[in-house]
Amino acid sequence: MNTKRIVEAILFAANKPMTVKQIQETFPELEQPDTLEIQTALEAIAQDYLTRPIGLKKLASGYRFQIREGVAPWVTRLFEEKPPRYSRALLETLSIIAYRQPVTRGEIEDIRGVGVSSGIIHTLLEREWIRVIAHKEVPGRPALYGTTKQFLDYFNLTSLNELPTLDEITHLDFSNDTAQQEPRERSQTDPAETQIPRQAAEQETEPGRQAASEAGNGNIRTLH
């Protein structure tokens, strides 16, 4: 039994990232290699693909093959579906949840300086990028939101520790960026009062916007 070849075939056929344990369970019970052997096979496969347009990527949910970022523009032409475009408001909300979690909707609104539409929260929940992880022990018991493994997978991250630090983001140029609000958003304070929190949200947003643009639709998986 060539474990490496079998693991490679399993990952090619899989329609989702697979953990070492999941890979192990695809083998017949009496032929299952131990997890160390599978991990060694994964490392060898990754080395084999270093110079190829496809590579093996470790994500929060496991391992999967992805095309490399440099060839993504050509591969996207195979798909009629246009890459999804997300509003500034949605990306700001997602960024705040990623960096400040667990966080309530009210706390997100305080940071952004505008109300967060129910549509934004619904979209993020529907895409399984965020989830309710608890309820805050205050009157009304508002939901506390946090990100999911699907969020990490979509943006090619293994853990939240791979997000850029806020110090790194402050060096990005947002001078040509224009704000985009959801139709149902409402201002909570005047512009002078919201300038600082809005800038902070913009700084947290850029990594997510860039990754979403590069990732394209759900059929394109790029290595970063």
C-alpha positions in Angstrom: 0.0 0.0 0.0 1.4 3.4 -1.1 0.0 5.7 1.5 1.3 8.8 -0.2 -0.4 8.0 -3.5 -3.7 7.1 -1.8 -3.7 10.3 0.3 -3.0 12.4 -2.8 -5.9 10.8 -4.6 -8.2 11.2 -1.6 -7.5 15.0 -1.5 -8.0 15.4 -5.2 -11.4 13.7 -5.0 -12.5 15.5 -1.9 -14.9 18.4 -2.2 -13.9 20.0 1.1 -10.7 20.3 3.3 -9.9 17.1 5.1 -8.2 16.6 8.4 -5.6 13.9 9.1 -8.2 11.9 11.0 -10.7 12.2 8.2 -8.1 11.0 5.7 -7.3 8.1 8.0 -11.0 7.1 8.2 -11.3 6.7 4.4 -9.0 3.6 4.6 -10.4 0.2 5.4 -10.3 -0.3 9.1 -7.6 -3.1 9.0 -5.5 -1.0 6.6 -5.5 2.4 8.3 -2.1 4.0 8.5 -1.3 5.8 11.7 -1.6 9.6 11.8 2.1 10.1 11.7 2.4 8.2 8.4 -0.4 10.3 7.0 1.2 13.5 8.2 4.5 12.4 6.6 2.7 11.7 3.3 1.1 15.2 3.4 4.4 16.9 3.9 5.9 14.9 1.0 3.0 15.7 -1.3 3.3 19.4 -0.4 7.0 19.2 -1.4 6.2 17.5 -4.7 3.8 20.4 -5.6 6.1 23.3 -4.7 6.9 24.2 -8.3 3.5 23.3 -9.8 0.5 25.6 -10.5 -1.4 23.6 -7.9 -0.4 23.3 -4.3 -1.4 21.6 -1.1 -2.7 24.1 1.5 -3.4 23.6 5.2 -6.4 25.4 6.3 -8.4 25.6 9.6 -10.6 22.7 8.5 -7.9 20.5 7.0 -5.9 20.1 3.8 -6.9 20.7 0.3 -5.4 21.3 -3.2 -5.7 24.8 -4.5 -4.5 26.6 -7.6 -1.7 29.2 -7.1 -2.6 32.8 -7.0 -0.6 33.6 -10.2 -2.7 31.5 -12.4 -6.1 32.4 -10.9 -7.0 35.0 -13.6 -6.9 32.3 -16.3 -8.8 29.6 -14.3 -11.6 32.0 -13.4 -12.4 32.3 -17.1 -13.7 28.7 -17.0 -16.6 29.8 -14.8 -19.6 31.9 -15.9 -20.5 33.0 -12.4 -18.9 36.3 -11.5 -16.9 36.6 -8.3 -19.1 37.8 -5.5 -18.8 41.5 -4.5 -19.3 42.5 -1.0 -20.2 46.0 0.3 -17.9 48.0 2.4 -20.4 47.7 5.2 -20.4 43.9 5.2 -16.6 43.7 5.1 -16.3 46.2 7.9 -18.7 44.2 10.0 -16.8 41.0 9.3 -13.5 42.6 10.1 -14.7 43.9 13.4 -16.0 40.5 14.3 -12.7 38.8 13.3 -10.6 41.2 15.3 -12.8 41.9 18.3 -14.7 38.6 18.8 -16.8 37.8 20.7 -18.7 40.9 19.9 -22.4 41.9 19.9 -24.2 43.7 17.1 -24.5 46.8 19.4 -20.7 46.8 19.9 -20.2 46.6 16.2 -22.5 49.6 15.7 -20.6 51.6 18.3 -17.3 50.9 16.5 -18.6 51.7 13.0 -20.7 54.6 14.1 -23.7 53.4 12.0 -26.4 50.8 12.5 -25.7 47.3 11.2 -28.5 46.0 8.9 -30.1 42.7 9.6 -29.2 41.7 6.0 -25.5 41.9 6.7 -25.7 39.6 9.8 -28.0 37.3 7.8 -25.5 37.1 4.9 -22.6 36.4 7.2 -24.5 33.7 9.0 -25.8 32.2 5.8 -22.3 32.0 4.4 -21.2 30.4 7.7 -18.5 33.0 8.2 -19.8 33.9 11.6 -21.9 32.1 14.3 -23.5 32.9 17.6 -21.1 31.6 20.2 -22.9 32.8 23.3 -25.2 35.4 24.7 -23.9 38.4 26.7 -25.2 38.4 30.3 -26.8 41.9 30.1 -30.5 42.9 29.7 -31.8 41.5 26.5 -29.0 38.9 26.4 -27.7 40.0 22.9 -25.9 37.4 20.7 -22.1 37.3 20.8 -20.7 36.7 17.3 -17.4 35.0 16.4 -15.9 33.7 13.2 -15.9 30.1 12.0 -13.5 27.6 10.3 -15.4 28.3 7.1 -14.3 32.0 7.4 -10.7 30.9 7.8 -10.9 28.5 4.9 -12.4 31.1 2.5 -9.5 33.5 3.3 -6.8 30.8 3.2 -6.0 31.1 6.9 -5.1 28.3 9.3 -5.9 30.4 12.4 -6.8 33.9 13.5 -3.2 34.4 14.4 -2.5 34.7 10.7 -4.6 37.9 10.4 -2.4 41.0 9.9 -1.8 43.0 13.1 -3.4 46.4 13.3 0.1 47.9 13.3 0.7 46.3 9.9 -2.6 47.5 8.6 -2.1 51.1 9.6 0.6 51.4 6.8 -1.9 50.7 4.1 -3.2 53.6 1.9 -7.0 54.1 2.0 -6.9 57.6 0.5 -8.7 56.4 -2.7 -11.2 54.3 -0.9 -14.8 55.5 -0.8 -17.2 54.4 1.8 -20.2 52.3 0.8 -23.2 51.9 3.0 -26.0 49.4 3.0 -29.3 51.0 2.0 -30.8 50.4 5.4 -27.8 51.6 7.5 -28.4 54.6 9.7 -26.0 57.1 11.1 -25.8 57.0 14.9 -23.6 60.1 15.4 -22.4 63.0 13.4 -19.5 62.7 11.0 -17.0 64.3 13.4 -17.8 61.8 16.1 -17.5 58.8 13.7 -14.3 59.7 12.0 -12.0 57.7 14.3 -14.0 54.5 14.6 -14.7 54.5 10.8 -11.0 54.8 10.1 -10.3 51.9 12.5 -12.9 49.8 10.8 -11.4 50.6 7.4 -8.0 49.6 8.6 -9.4 46.3 9.8 -11.3 45.7 6.5 -8.6 45.8 3.9 -7.2 42.2 4.4 -10.7 40.7 4.0 -11.5 42.9 0.9 -8.3 41.9 -0.8 -8.6 38.2 0.0 -12.3 38.2 -1.2 -11.3 39.8 -4.4 -8.5 37.3 -5.0 -10.5 34.2 -4.0 -13.2 34.8 -6.6 -16.2 32.5 -6.5 -16.5 29.3 -4.6 -15.0 27.2 -7.4 -11.7 29.0 -7.3 -9.3 28.1 -4.5 -6.0 30.0 -4.6 -2.8 29.6 -2.6 -1.6 32.8 -0.8 
